[in-house]
Amino acid sequence: MKVYAGMSPDLSMGEVIEHARRVEALGYDGLQVSETVHDSLALSLLVAEHTERITIRTSVALAFVRSPTLTAYAAWDLAKFSNGRFQLGLGTQIRQNIEERYAMAWSDPIGSMRDYLGALRALFACFVTGGPINFESEHIRLSRMQPFFNPGPDEHTEPPLLYLGGVNPKICQLAGELADGFVTHPTNSNPRYLESLCRPNLERGRLDAERPMGGFELVAGTQVISGGSARAVDAERERQRRLLAFLFSTPAYRPTLDLYGWGDMGERLQAMVRSDRFDDLKAVVTDEVLDALIPTAGFEDLADVLLERYSDLCEGITIAVPADPADDGQFREVLAALQAT
């Protein structure tokens, strides 16, 4: 099983460099670069410059706020600069964020993402050959690529693998059909979600496209409650309680709640957010919810707990780096145990 680290949105640009170096030194297979308060493609360039081995994947860059051509230029450069270590993970985000936070248009997210992936692959092919482009779909039309603006011909650079991130059945089906991998959202990475919703729809997409599952990577983007001491585990438990409470206030993130019959909890959290009662959110996420949705163990037992939950369900998993660098030595053993399976 491959193991990927994430990245806190609180890190400054300089701190991202140190974080990436630590991730590589710990022995992770890769680093997933999120898009919250920084541009994920800019951060990916920093990571590529200051690491030598790990995979670098945006998880996820927002597609609909970027021209596919600009995304293709950046992804091509990153793939080339990193010697093939960069992977482009894309997501739709939710309508309110696209329209109100980014001031961009929202229309038909699944159809638009389908066309976006097609446009990227057409652009990468154009860069390989150095030739013209002619891609036309319902939402995207690309017909102009003068030689002056084409980074090709370049037969040596491998186009980056394309991953999707998301939650709902249709995005899983689209990923199975057109993408190289899929990264689940932290709110929807529970084994019940993977077994009953995610994997069946990925497999349906692969079947419709006549693409075997071999070579496709499903990464469970689970949160983990762990630490080098009981006190550290307890502190992380409360941090995860607050985080889940905020995330589950978003209706799009409720599939796992519905699978457990907890849909009313999401509605309560949403109402509290609308009333600016942020301090009250954590009381709604009970110990029962935490125990069901987030694996909990000290470092000495963490690998066994994660393998029991995920070994038959995914090819990769995300685990945050230890909060205390003093735990790095013990944590390396956790990573090695997971990677040995």
N, C-alpha and C positions, 0 to 999 in steps of 0.2 A: 504494500500500500504506500502511495506517495503522500507526503505530509507537507502542507503549505502553511506559512505564517501569514498573518494579516498585518495591518498597520493602523495605529491609532490616528484619528483625525487631528489630535492635539499636537502632533509632531511638527516642528518647524522644518524648513527645507534642509537646514544643516543637520537636524536630528534624524531626518530620513536617511541620510548617508550612514550615520552610526548604526541606526536600526538595521539597515540592509546588511552591513558588514557583520553584525551580531547574528542575524538570521543565517547567513552563510556559514559562519564559524560554528554555529550550533549543529549544523548538519541537515537542515531542512532541504527538501527538494526544490522549493520555490517560495516566492513571495508574491502575494496577491495585493495589488495596489488599488485601494478604494478611491472613490471620487466623492468627497464630501466638501471640504473647504479648500482643496487644492485641485489643480488639473492633473488627472491621473496619468496622462501621457507625458507631461513635464516631469512628474515624479519618477515615472518609469525610466526616463533618460538618466536621471540621477542614479537610480539603482543600477542600471546597466553600466554606467561609468565606474562605479565603485564596487562592483562584484565581478567574479570570474566564472562562477559555476552554476548558480541557481537559475531556475526558470523565473521569468518576470511576466506576470499576467495582470492586466487591468481587470478588476473585479468589483464593480464593472464600470467601464466608461459609458457615458450616456450618449446613445446614438443620435437621438432626434434634436440635439442642440448643436450638432456638428454637420457640416457638409460631408458627404461620403468621400469626396475627393481629398479634402483636408485630412480626414481620418486615415485614408489610404496612404497619403504622403508620410504622415507621422509614423504609422505602423510599419511602413516599408523601411524608413530610416532606422527605426528602433530594431527591426529584425536584422538589418545589415550591421548596425553598430554593435549589437550584442552577440554577433556570430550565431544567430538563430535561436537565442534564448527567449525572445519576446513572443508572447501570445496575446492576442487582442480579445479581451472579454467585453461584451456589450450588453446593455440592458435598456429597457424602455423607460424606466422610472414610472411614476404615477402622473396622471394628467395635471393635477394641481401644481406639482413642482415644475413640470415642463412649461405650463402656461404662465404661472404666477411667480416662480422663482427665476426662470430663465427667459421669460417673455418670448417663447417660441410656440409654433403651431402644434396642435395635437390632432391626429386623425388616424383612425384604423391602426392601432399599434401593431397587431400581428402582421397585417398586410404590409405596413410600412417597414417593419423589421425584415420581412421576407425580401422586399425589394432592396433594402439597405445591404443585406448580405450578398445578394446578387450583384449589386453595384460594386462592392468591394472586391469580389472575386474577378469581375470584369476589369477593374482598374489594376489589380495585381497582374493579371495576364497581359495587360497593356504595357506595364512596366517591364515585364520579362522580355517581351518582343521588341519594345520600343515603337510599336505600331500605333495605329489609330484606335479609338474606342467607339463602340456603337452599342449602347445598352439602353433599352427602353422598356419601362414597366408602368404599372398604373400610377406609381407615386414618384418615380425617378426617371429622368432622361439625361443621358450623358452621350454627347455626340462630338465633342471638341477636345482634342488633346494634341496640340501642335508639338513638334519635336523639341522646341525650346523649353516646353513645360513638362516633358516626359523624362523621368529619371533613368529610363532604359535607353537602349536594350541592356538587360542585365540577366543573363541566364544562370548566374552563380548564386544570387540571393534567393532563398526559399521564402515564399510568402508566409506570413505568420499564420499559425493555426487560429481559427475563429471559435470562440466560446460564447455561449449565451448564459445570462443569469436571469432568474425569475422565479415564479411561484406557481402560476396557474396552469391548467392542463394544456391550453393552446400554445403557450410559449415552450412547454416541454416537448410537445409534438413537433413544433418548428425546429427546435434544437436537434431533435433526433433526425429530422429530415435533412437539414442543411448545415449544421454546425459540426465542429470537431469534438466538442465537449460541452458540459453544462455544469454550472456552479449554483448550488441551492442557497437560498437566503437563510440567514441565521434563525429566523422565526419558523422556517419550514425545512428543517433538516433532520427531524425526528424519524426513526425507523418506520413508524407507521405511515408517515407521509411518503417516504421513499418507496415503500412496498406497495401502497394502495393507489398513489396518485402519480408520483414522479416517474418511476421506472416504467410502469405500463405505458405511459404516454410517450416517453422517449422511445420505447421499443415500437410503438405504433408508428411514430414518425419515421424510424429507420425502415420498418417494413414497407410503408407506403412508398418510400424512395428506393427500395430494394438495396439498402445499405446494411451490411451486417453490423452487429454491435461491437465486434472486435475492432480495437483501435479507438473506440469512443471512450472518453473519460468522464465519468460522473464524479464530481467533487462535492462532498457533503460539507457545507459551510457552517457546521455546527459551532455553537458556543460551548465552552468547557469550563466547568467549575473545578479548579484544582489549586494546588499550592504545596509548598515545602513543609507546611505545618498546619495543624488544625485551625489555628487562628487565621492563617492566610486563606484557607479554604472558606471559612466563615465570611471573611471580608469580601471575597470574590462572589460568594453566593448572594450577598446583598447588592453588590454592584450589578450582577446579572438580573436580579429581580427588578431593579429600577429600569434597566435597559429594556428588558422584555415588555414591561408595562408600557413604556413609551412606544415601542415598535408595534405592539398589538393594538394600539389605538388607531392604526391605519387599516381600513377595511380590506385592502388588497392582500394583507398579510395573514388573513384569518383561516386559510384552508386547514391547517393543522388543528386549530381550535375547534373547527367544525367536526373534524374527524374524531375528536374526543368528546363532543357534545358540549363544548365550552363557548359556543358562539356568543352567548349573552355577555360573557366577560369582555369580549372585544367591543360590544356596543356600549357597555358601561365605561370602558376606558375612553372611547371616542367622545362620549358626552362630557367626561371630565376634562379632556383636553380642550373642547370647545368652550368650557367654562373657566379655562386657565387654572385648573386645579392640579397642576403638575406635581405638587408635593404629596398629593393623596394617591397617586397612581400605584405606587409600589404595594399598597395594602391589598390591592385587588389580585395580584399574582401570588397565590398561596404556595405553601410548601409542596402540596400535591402537584401543582402545575410545574414547578421547578424540577421536582424529582422525575416527572414523566418526560419533560422536554429537553433537559440539559444533563448530560453525563457528569457525575460528581465523583471525585476520588482524589486522594493524595497521589503524589508522583509515583510512589511505590506500586500503586495498583492501577494507575491510569491507563497504561497500555492494554491490560487485560480487559478493563471495562469498555474501552473503545472498540477493541477487536470483537468482543462479544456482541456489541450493538451493530457494528458497521462492516465487518469483514466480508460478508456475502452481498452487500448492498451497493458498494461504491468502490471506485478505484483510487480515490484520493480523499483526504480529509484536511480540514483546517484546524490548527491549534495555535492559540496565542502564545507568544514567547513569555517566559516567566516574568512576573512583575519585578522580582528581585534577581539581579544578575548573579548573586551568590548561589542561586539554585541551578545555574546553567549546567554544572557538571552532572548532577542527578538527572536533569531534564534530557541531556543527550542520550541517556539510556532509554528513556521513554521513546524518543524518536527512532532509535535504532531497533527497538523491539517492534514497533509498528512497520517500519520499512522492511523488516525481515520476512514479513508474511507475503 
